[in-house]
């Protein structure tokens, strides 16, 4: 099941064919390398556009959100057994 985190994180990535591709994020002073992107979804929360990413890092799954209005990244959830 997913554990709610909802904490601000720093994200680094590259633009490829006009799309942002996450490569690593920093959470609690630790850097997590993105091994695989398993889902990308565009969502509208009221008037705010958000982009959701499910990422695989070191064998664990994380859900991150990019708030396009405020240009901030959030670690929303982490998969726990």
CNS distance restraints for C-alpha pairs under 8 A (distance, minus, plus):
assign (resid   1 and name CA) (resid  79 and name CA) 5.74 0.50 0.50
assign (resid   1 and name CA) (resid  80 and name CA) 5.71 0.50 0.50
assign (resid   1 and name CA) (resid  81 and name CA) 6.35 0.50 0.50
assign (resid   2 and name CA) (resid  77 and name CA) 5.90 0.50 0.50
assign (resid   2 and name CA) (resid  78 and name CA) 5.45 0.50 0.50
assign (resid   2 and name CA) (resid  79 and name CA) 4.40 0.50 0.50
assign (resid   2 and name CA) (resid  80 and name CA) 5.95 0.50 0.50
assign (resid   3 and name CA) (resid  77 and name CA) 5.42 0.50 0.50
assign (resid   3 and name CA) (resid  78 and name CA) 5.34 0.50 0.50
assign (resid   3 and name CA) (resid  79 and name CA) 6.16 0.50 0.50
assign (resid   3 and name CA) (resid  80 and name CA) 6.51 0.50 0.50
assign (resid   4 and name CA) (resid  76 and name CA) 5.97 0.50 0.50
assign (resid   4 and name CA) (resid  77 and name CA) 4.55 0.50 0.50
assign (resid   4 and name CA) (resid  78 and name CA) 6.75 0.50 0.50
assign (resid   5 and name CA) (resid  75 and name CA) 6.30 0.50 0.50
assign (resid   5 and name CA) (resid  76 and name CA) 5.17 0.50 0.50
assign (resid   5 and name CA) (resid  77 and name CA) 5.13 0.50 0.50
assign (resid   5 and name CA) (resid  78 and name CA) 7.02 0.50 0.50
assign (resid   6 and name CA) (resid  74 and name CA) 6.03 0.50 0.50
assign (resid   6 and name CA) (resid  75 and name CA) 5.42 0.50 0.50
assign (resid   6 and name CA) (resid  76 and name CA) 4.23 0.50 0.50
assign (resid   6 and name CA) (resid  77 and name CA) 6.74 0.50 0.50
assign (resid   7 and name CA) (resid  74 and name CA) 5.44 0.50 0.50
assign (resid   7 and name CA) (resid  75 and name CA) 5.35 0.50 0.50
assign (resid   7 and name CA) (resid  76 and name CA) 6.67 0.50 0.50
assign (resid   8 and name CA) (resid  27 and name CA) 7.77 0.50 0.50
assign (resid   8 and name CA) (resid  72 and name CA) 7.39 0.50 0.50
assign (resid   8 and name CA) (resid  73 and name CA) 5.87 0.50 0.50
assign (resid   8 and name CA) (resid  74 and name CA) 4.46 0.50 0.50
assign (resid   8 and name CA) (resid  75 and name CA) 6.22 0.50 0.50
assign (resid   9 and name CA) (resid  25 and name CA) 6.66 0.50 0.50
assign (resid   9 and name CA) (resid  26 and name CA) 5.73 0.50 0.50
assign (resid   9 and name CA) (resid  27 and name CA) 5.33 0.50 0.50
assign (resid   9 and name CA) (resid  73 and name CA) 5.60 0.50 0.50
assign (resid   9 and name CA) (resid  74 and name CA) 5.52 0.50 0.50
assign (resid   9 and name CA) (resid  75 and name CA) 6.24 0.50 0.50
assign (resid  10 and name CA) (resid  25 and name CA) 5.45 0.50 0.50
assign (resid  10 and name CA) (resid  26 and name CA) 5.11 0.50 0.50
assign (resid  10 and name CA) (resid  27 and name CA) 7.04 0.50 0.50
assign (resid  10 and name CA) (resid  73 and name CA) 6.52 0.50 0.50
assign (resid  11 and name CA) (resid  22 and name CA) 6.92 0.50 0.50
assign (resid  11 and name CA) (resid  23 and name CA) 7.73 0.50 0.50
assign (resid  11 and name CA) (resid  24 and name CA) 6.02 0.50 0.50
assign (resid  11 and name CA) (resid  25 and name CA) 4.32 0.50 0.50
assign (resid  11 and name CA) (resid  26 and name CA) 6.52 0.50 0.50
assign (resid  11 and name CA) (resid  73 and name CA) 6.85 0.50 0.50
assign (resid  12 and name CA) (resid  22 and name CA) 6.06 0.50 0.50
assign (resid  12 and name CA) (resid  23 and name CA) 5.83 0.50 0.50
assign (resid  12 and name CA) (resid  24 and name CA) 5.39 0.50 0.50
assign (resid  12 and name CA) (resid  25 and name CA) 6.08 0.50 0.50
assign (resid  13 and name CA) (resid  20 and name CA) 6.77 0.50 0.50
assign (resid  13 and name CA) (resid  21 and name CA) 5.46 0.50 0.50
assign (resid  13 and name CA) (resid  22 and name CA) 4.25 0.50 0.50
assign (resid  13 and name CA) (resid  23 and name CA) 4.58 0.50 0.50
assign (resid  13 and name CA) (resid  24 and name CA) 6.63 0.50 0.50
assign (resid  14 and name CA) (resid  20 and name CA) 5.76 0.50 0.50
assign (resid  14 and name CA) (resid  21 and name CA) 5.34 0.50 0.50
assign (resid  14 and name CA) (resid  22 and name CA) 6.66 0.50 0.50
assign (resid  14 and name CA) (resid  23 and name CA) 7.25 0.50 0.50
assign (resid  15 and name CA) (resid  19 and name CA) 5.23 0.50 0.50
assign (resid  15 and name CA) (resid  20 and name CA) 4.42 0.50 0.50
assign (resid  15 and name CA) (resid  21 and name CA) 5.93 0.50 0.50
assign (resid  16 and name CA) (resid  20 and name CA) 6.39 0.50 0.50
assign (resid  16 and name CA) (resid  21 and name CA) 6.82 0.50 0.50
assign (resid  22 and name CA) (resid  34 and name CA) 6.89 0.50 0.50
assign (resid  23 and name CA) (resid  33 and name CA) 6.13 0.50 0.50
assign (resid  23 and name CA) (resid  34 and name CA) 5.07 0.50 0.50
assign (resid  23 and name CA) (resid  35 and name CA) 7.92 0.50 0.50
assign (resid  24 and name CA) (resid  31 and name CA) 6.72 0.50 0.50
assign (resid  24 and name CA) (resid  32 and name CA) 5.42 0.50 0.50
assign (resid  24 and name CA) (resid  33 and name CA) 4.35 0.50 0.50
assign (resid  24 and name CA) (resid  34 and name CA) 5.23 0.50 0.50
assign (resid  25 and name CA) (resid  31 and name CA) 5.71 0.50 0.50
assign (resid  25 and name CA) (resid  32 and name CA) 5.33 0.50 0.50
assign (resid  25 and name CA) (resid  33 and name CA) 6.75 0.50 0.50
assign (resid  25 and name CA) (resid  34 and name CA) 7.77 0.50 0.50
assign (resid  26 and name CA) (resid  30 and name CA) 5.45 0.50 0.50
assign (resid  26 and name CA) (resid  31 and name CA) 4.42 0.50 0.50
assign (resid  26 and name CA) (resid  32 and name CA) 6.16 0.50 0.50
assign (resid  27 and name CA) (resid  31 and name CA) 6.57 0.50 0.50
assign (resid  27 and name CA) (resid  32 and name CA) 7.69 0.50 0.50
assign (resid  32 and name CA) (resid  57 and name CA) 6.20 0.50 0.50
assign (resid  32 and name CA) (resid  58 and name CA) 7.66 0.50 0.50
assign (resid  33 and name CA) (resid  57 and name CA) 5.76 0.50 0.50
assign (resid  33 and name CA) (resid  58 and name CA) 7.50 0.50 0.50
assign (resid  34 and name CA) (resid  55 and name CA) 6.41 0.50 0.50
assign (resid  34 and name CA) (resid  56 and name CA) 5.99 0.50 0.50
assign (resid  34 and name CA) (resid  57 and name CA) 5.00 0.50 0.50
assign (resid  35 and name CA) (resid  55 and name CA) 7.42 0.50 0.50
assign (resid  35 and name CA) (resid  56 and name CA) 5.49 0.50 0.50
assign (resid  35 and name CA) (resid  57 and name CA) 5.30 0.50 0.50
assign (resid  35 and name CA) (resid  58 and name CA) 7.28 0.50 0.50
assign (resid  36 and name CA) (resid  55 and name CA) 5.81 0.50 0.50
assign (resid  36 and name CA) (resid  56 and name CA) 5.08 0.50 0.50
assign (resid  36 and name CA) (resid  57 and name CA) 7.22 0.50 0.50
assign (resid  37 and name CA) (resid  53 and name CA) 7.02 0.50 0.50
assign (resid  37 and name CA) (resid  54 and name CA) 5.98 0.50 0.50
assign (resid  37 and name CA) (resid  55 and name CA) 4.60 0.50 0.50
assign (resid  37 and name CA) (resid  56 and name CA) 6.33 0.50 0.50
assign (resid  38 and name CA) (resid  53 and name CA) 7.47 0.50 0.50
assign (resid  38 and name CA) (resid  54 and name CA) 5.34 0.50 0.50
assign (resid  38 and name CA) (resid  55 and name CA) 5.75 0.50 0.50
assign (resid  38 and name CA) (resid  56 and name CA) 7.15 0.50 0.50
assign (resid  39 and name CA) (resid  52 and name CA) 7.62 0.50 0.50
assign (resid  39 and name CA) (resid  53 and name CA) 5.48 0.50 0.50
assign (resid  39 and name CA) (resid  54 and name CA) 4.95 0.50 0.50
assign (resid  39 and name CA) (resid  55 and name CA) 7.32 0.50 0.50
assign (resid  40 and name CA) (resid  51 and name CA) 6.97 0.50 0.50
assign (resid  40 and name CA) (resid  52 and name CA) 5.55 0.50 0.50
assign (resid  40 and name CA) (resid  53 and name CA) 4.69 0.50 0.50
assign (resid  40 and name CA) (resid  54 and name CA) 6.71 0.50 0.50
assign (resid  41 and name CA) (resid  51 and name CA) 5.68 0.50 0.50
assign (resid  41 and name CA) (resid  52 and name CA) 5.07 0.50 0.50
assign (resid  41 and name CA) (resid  53 and name CA) 6.71 0.50 0.50
assign (resid  42 and name CA) (resid  49 and name CA) 7.26 0.50 0.50
assign (resid  42 and name CA) (resid  50 and name CA) 5.97 0.50 0.50
assign (resid  42 and name CA) (resid  51 and name CA) 4.64 0.50 0.50
assign (resid  42 and name CA) (resid  52 and name CA) 6.39 0.50 0.50
assign (resid  43 and name CA) (resid  49 and name CA) 5.92 0.50 0.50
assign (resid  43 and name CA) (resid  50 and name CA) 5.21 0.50 0.50
assign (resid  43 and name CA) (resid  51 and name CA) 6.13 0.50 0.50
assign (resid  43 and name CA) (resid  52 and name CA) 7.44 0.50 0.50
assign (resid  44 and name CA) (resid  48 and name CA) 5.62 0.50 0.50
assign (resid  44 and name CA) (resid  49 and name CA) 4.53 0.50 0.50
assign (resid  44 and name CA) (resid  50 and name CA) 6.03 0.50 0.50
assign (resid  45 and name CA) (resid  49 and name CA) 6.23 0.50 0.50
assign (resid  45 and name CA) (resid  50 and name CA) 7.11 0.50 0.50
assign (resid  48 and name CA) (resid  67 and name CA) 7.39 0.50 0.50
assign (resid  48 and name CA) (resid  68 and name CA) 7.13 0.50 0.50
assign (resid  48 and name CA) (resid  69 and name CA) 6.05 0.50 0.50
assign (resid  49 and name CA) (resid  67 and name CA) 6.58 0.50 0.50
assign (resid  49 and name CA) (resid  68 and name CA) 5.61 0.50 0.50
assign (resid  49 and name CA) (resid  69 and name CA) 6.65 0.50 0.50
assign (resid  50 and name CA) (resid  65 and name CA) 6.60 0.50 0.50
assign (resid  50 and name CA) (resid  66 and name CA) 5.56 0.50 0.50
assign (resid  50 and name CA) (resid  67 and name CA) 4.75 0.50 0.50
assign (resid  50 and name CA) (resid  68 and name CA) 5.52 0.50 0.50
assign (resid  50 and name CA) (resid  69 and name CA) 7.91 0.50 0.50
assign (resid  51 and name CA) (resid  65 and name CA) 5.67 0.50 0.50
assign (resid  51 and name CA) (resid  66 and name CA) 5.10 0.50 0.50
assign (resid  51 and name CA) (resid  67 and name CA) 6.78 0.50 0.50
assign (resid  51 and name CA) (resid  68 and name CA) 7.36 0.50 0.50
assign (resid  52 and name CA) (resid  63 and name CA) 7.06 0.50 0.50
assign (resid  52 and name CA) (resid  64 and name CA) 5.84 0.50 0.50
assign (resid  52 and name CA) (resid  65 and name CA) 4.59 0.50 0.50
assign (resid  52 and name CA) (resid  66 and name CA) 6.48 0.50 0.50
assign (resid  53 and name CA) (resid  63 and name CA) 5.67 0.50 0.50
assign (resid  53 and name CA) (resid  64 and name CA) 5.18 0.50 0.50
assign (resid  53 and name CA) (resid  65 and name CA) 6.28 0.50 0.50
assign (resid  54 and name CA) (resid  61 and name CA) 6.82 0.50 0.50
assign (resid  54 and name CA) (resid  62 and name CA) 5.67 0.50 0.50
assign (resid  54 and name CA) (resid  63 and name CA) 4.48 0.50 0.50
assign (resid  54 and name CA) (resid  64 and name CA) 6.39 0.50 0.50
assign (resid  55 and name CA) (resid  61 and name CA) 5.62 0.50 0.50
assign (resid  55 and name CA) (resid  62 and name CA) 5.22 0.50 0.50
assign (resid  55 and name CA) (resid  63 and name CA) 6.33 0.50 0.50
assign (resid  55 and name CA) (resid  64 and name CA) 7.68 0.50 0.50
assign (resid  56 and name CA) (resid  60 and name CA) 5.51 0.50 0.50
assign (resid  56 and name CA) (resid  61 and name CA) 4.67 0.50 0.50
assign (resid  56 and name CA) (resid  62 and name CA) 6.43 0.50 0.50
assign (resid  57 and name CA) (resid  61 and name CA) 6.48 0.50 0.50
assign (resid  57 and name CA) (resid  62 and name CA) 7.60 0.50 0.50
assign (resid  60 and name CA) (resid  78 and name CA) 7.71 0.50 0.50
assign (resid  60 and name CA) (resid  79 and name CA) 6.79 0.50 0.50
assign (resid  61 and name CA) (resid  78 and name CA) 5.98 0.50 0.50
assign (resid  61 and name CA) (resid  79 and name CA) 5.42 0.50 0.50
assign (resid  62 and name CA) (resid  75 and name CA) 7.27 0.50 0.50
assign (resid  62 and name CA) (resid  76 and name CA) 7.74 0.50 0.50
assign (resid  62 and name CA) (resid  77 and name CA) 5.83 0.50 0.50
assign (resid  62 and name CA) (resid  78 and name CA) 4.53 0.50 0.50
assign (resid  62 and name CA) (resid  79 and name CA) 6.37 0.50 0.50
assign (resid  63 and name CA) (resid  75 and name CA) 6.20 0.50 0.50
assign (resid  63 and name CA) (resid  76 and name CA) 5.58 0.50 0.50
assign (resid  63 and name CA) (resid  77 and name CA) 5.03 0.50 0.50
assign (resid  63 and name CA) (resid  78 and name CA) 6.30 0.50 0.50
assign (resid  64 and name CA) (resid  73 and name CA) 6.97 0.50 0.50
assign (resid  64 and name CA) (resid  74 and name CA) 5.54 0.50 0.50
assign (resid  64 and name CA) (resid  75 and name CA) 4.53 0.50 0.50
assign (resid  64 and name CA) (resid  76 and name CA) 5.35 0.50 0.50
assign (resid  64 and name CA) (resid  77 and name CA) 7.06 0.50 0.50
assign (resid  65 and name CA) (resid  73 and name CA) 5.69 0.50 0.50
assign (resid  65 and name CA) (resid  74 and name CA) 5.14 0.50 0.50
assign (resid  65 and name CA) (resid  75 and name CA) 6.54 0.50 0.50
assign (resid  65 and name CA) (resid  76 and name CA) 6.59 0.50 0.50
assign (resid  66 and name CA) (resid  71 and name CA) 6.68 0.50 0.50
assign (resid  66 and name CA) (resid  72 and name CA) 5.78 0.50 0.50
assign (resid  66 and name CA) (resid  73 and name CA) 4.60 0.50 0.50
assign (resid  66 and name CA) (resid  74 and name CA) 6.50 0.50 0.50
assign (resid  67 and name CA) (resid  71 and name CA) 5.36 0.50 0.50
assign (resid  67 and name CA) (resid  72 and name CA) 5.33 0.50 0.50
assign (resid  67 and name CA) (resid  73 and name CA) 6.36 0.50 0.50
assign (resid  67 and name CA) (resid  74 and name CA) 7.94 0.50 0.50
assign (resid  68 and name CA) (resid  72 and name CA) 7.14 0.50 0.50
